[in-house]
Amino acid sequence: AEYQPAMEEVRAGRIPFCKLDLLHRRNLDIVLARAGLDCDEATRVALNLAWHRLDAWPDVADGLQMLRRDYRIAPCSNGHIALMVNLARRNGFVWDAVLGAEVARDYKPRPAVYLAAADAFDLAPAQTLMVAAHSSDLEAAAAAGLRTAFLARPDEFGAGRGERTAAVAVDLTVSSVPELAQALGMP
């Protein structure tokens, strides 16, 4: 629950842009204090870096390889470059670039983040497809002129606690990354 409010501090200009790890650490300290918990600095560092050790959905690595045959692939993430590289190395992702908040110096859903991603590949927004499991992300990307694909992750936050369908208009709806590749005409 602290994730969006922390980024809003940056988006609203109340604090300067900083990498997501710093916001996560601030959030961790808030949550621990609120819960009346304490732990040493080494434990806090390890907990904060857990974001760098997340396991991907099982379809992602193979699906990205399929897409990469014909398309340039890059995350447009609020995660910073080192975080996204660590996730890629852990999960066997091969990306052409890492884009998003750190490149744009702002956080989604600000239009500058999506536009900077398109621009990094010398593409117009309409030539760029934002793929996400969050309707709010896709709504913002579409408002910036990008095409959108909703990737259903109905169990993202626990059994049945993710989005099954997009709550906004999208160009494509799929249930896996390989299904996205097929929808885009790849064998």
Secondary structure, 3 states (H helix, E strand, C coil): CCHHHHHHHHHCCCCCCCCHHHHHHHHHHHHHHHCCCCCCHHHHHHHHHHHHHCCCCCCHHHHHHHHHCCCCCCCEECCCHHHHHHHHHHHCCCCCCCEEHHHHCCCCCCHHHHHHHHHHCCCCHHHCEEEECCHHHHHHHHHCCCEEEEECCCCCCCCCCCCCCCCCCCCEEECCHHHHHHHCCCC
